Amino acid sequence: MSTRTLSELAQSIGAVLDGDGSRPVHGLAGLADAGPTDVSFLANPRYRAQLDATRAAGVLVAPDLRIARTDLALLRCKDPNRAWTEVIRLFAPAPAPLSPGVHPSSTLEAGAVIDPSASIGPGCHIAAGAVIGARCVLRGHVWIGRDARLGPDCDLHPRVVVHDGVAIGARCVLHPGAVLGSDGFGFEPTAKGWVKIPQCGTVVVEDDVEIGANACIDRARFGATRIGRGVKIDNLVHVAHNVVVGAGSMIIAQTGIAGSTRLGRGVILAGQVGVNGHVEIGDGARVAGQSGVTADLDGGRDYQGNPARPRVEWLRMMAQLSRGARLEERVKELERGAGAGAKDEGDA
């Protein structure tokens, strides 16, 4: 990592410095782990006690925060969490340069089209008719199927699989083990057992999408499973056949979305959300972790629970259940007391 003074750091992120700006900063750390040459941040009030004890050279804080310490420099900024992201970018190591060309251990079938500026790492396989756009990077052991297409500036990490006919837009990032275009899960029950339904569609991923490690996006039964522009998908997410995910949505770890569901623009599904098939979720809806979506949800609202319902309604229901449990225990106490009183009278 590079070295900056606190003054230089404050200037770079637009913070107001309160303290000694000449102190050097060599690294980043959490409040509890920071040393005298680290910078840290406080965005959540629950960690205020750590601020009082931190050894950091400086801490990013909100503009109105007050602290009794005089030995700790404060970098006051409107949004410490967002400013911290900018600090990380300043200290992040530059990525290792990659040279254009195809590694000799990779296999290119006849008819594959590779832009001369692309970098194809070791052990990759690119099938006939596939097109790899300008400045794309396949980091190693990536499999690209027949007639698949990658737009410019895509970055595919090791063990990514892009099946036949899948189309990926520009500036997309696919993390290790992501699989795009495997068969949708479709079987018909018959007297002889389950019969597989052909999955003849494809997957379309629009520009500026990022897909996490070991995420799976299934090809459509017909038509396309579509991931809209700017969507961010976390690790271990499953998107089933014929799902449409609206632009700017975010799908967080271990979420599963069943077939033919439609997500609007800017939808957020938190960790381990399960969504039934053929459901529609409106623009800007936000679903809390481990919720189960069994019916359509209106846009612009927060939801929680299983089945998912408006968060305010869910909180009210949980409070009622808690009061009911306390009331039940109180009734049992009264019954025990009444029983003991009757026994004493019988003894007399």
Buried (B, 14 or more C-beta within 10 A) or exposed (E): EEEBBBBBBBEBBEBEBBBBBEBEBBBBBEBEEBEEBBBBBBBEEEBEEBBEEBBBBBBBBBEEBEBEEEEBBBBBBEEBEEBBEBBEEBBEEEEEEBEBBBBEEBEBEEEBBBBEBBBBBBBBBBBEBBBBBBBBBBBBBBBBBBBBBBBBBBBBBBBBBBBBBBBBBBBBBBBBBBBBBBBBBBEEEEEEEEEEBEBEBBBBBBBBBBBBBBBBBBBBBEBBBBBBBBBBBBBBBBBBBBBBBBBBBBBBBBBBBBBBBBBBBBBBBBBBBBBBEEBBBBBBBBBBBBBBBEEBBBBEBBBBBEEBBBBEEBEEEEEEEEEEEEEEEEEEEEEEEEEEEEEEEEEE
